[in-house]
């Protein structure tokens, strides 16, 4: 029998479907859990103002106190290298030696030239000086010859005046006297030039002796070897770098401070410094350099602190955090850090009104402290703010203030 011929079936099937639908809806309503419409339990804190010393908190980088690239000053093959990476070296310690054979030959040559000139001046060693040019050997000889010629000229002139001497002898004596007078002047000039030549030889010899000393490459200050750039047998030229030395006790910390804090930071202030390698340990330093200019791109200025590093724990190049306690004291309005919520680019505080409902406010924050935050505007002294759970709160939410222990339960 078909459904078209039976009207009973046409009537009962839609009714049955409707009954099943109502039954399903009723079952789902019974499965729903009842919603919690009661007040949200929160912890609360009072907004308060107190005087605080401003602290500059920033990050920076550690730098060596001194760093120097030690280069060769003379050419030649390196015959010895006596320092390597990480070695502690003292001022004046030999780091490497360059062959000194050629320099010793040049020193001997200059010494021989100097001795020859000293002998012509009648000096025994390079430490002596000509006190009176007329005491030089050549000058003394020229003066003696001139005196003898002068005496002969005078005797001859007396004989001629008496009529018993020949006029030709007088002319000859006068000519010789005049010649020796000119010869004395020339000798004086030659001796002066010789004295200058001796001084020049001494300067050249001193320079050559320095070049001989430069074959021993020495540390200019107490330091650590950061890098060795030379090996024994290598031929080096002047200005070739051989070593990089660093002095890290004390060590510098260079930090950048916002320009608005410029009046707060002074030389001599204490800086507490922490590094990642020594978690929980503080290193103490002092501000000792302040840049006189502000970086126009960052709007910050550079401050350097000097930190004792006698044990070598701190290494240049490390990242560090610094807290500099300043002399700036302000009245600061504070709320707990837990009472602040950052939502969509805005800091929000949840103020508990007298009717135990929430008013959400946008707040402007200032400095951050370990457990509290400065609020520049948005809340007033004496108001209470909710500390959590902030994700369940909105404007108009009903709350019930509980203690911290109750909130935990």
Secondary structure, 3 states (H helix, E strand, C coil): CCHHHCHHHHHHHHHHHHHHHHHHHHHHHHHCCCCCCCCEEEEEEECEEEEEEEEEEEEEEEEEEEEEEEECCCCEEEEEECCCCCCEECCCCEEEEECCHHHHHHHHHHHHHHHHHHHHCCCCCCCCCCCCHHHCHHHHHHHHHHHHHHHHHHHHHHHHHHCCCCHHHHHHHHHHHHHHHHHHHHHHHHHHHHHHHHHHHHHHHHHHHHHHHCCEEECCCCEEEEEECCCCCCEECCCCEEEEEEEEEEEEEEEEEEHHHCCCCCCCCEEEEEEHHHCCCCEEEEEEEECCCCECCCCEEEEEEEECCCCCCCCCCCEEEEEEEEEEEEEEEEEEHHHEEEECCEEEEEEECCCCEEEEEECEEEEECCCEEEEEECCCCCCEEEEECHHHCCCCCEEEECCHHHHHC
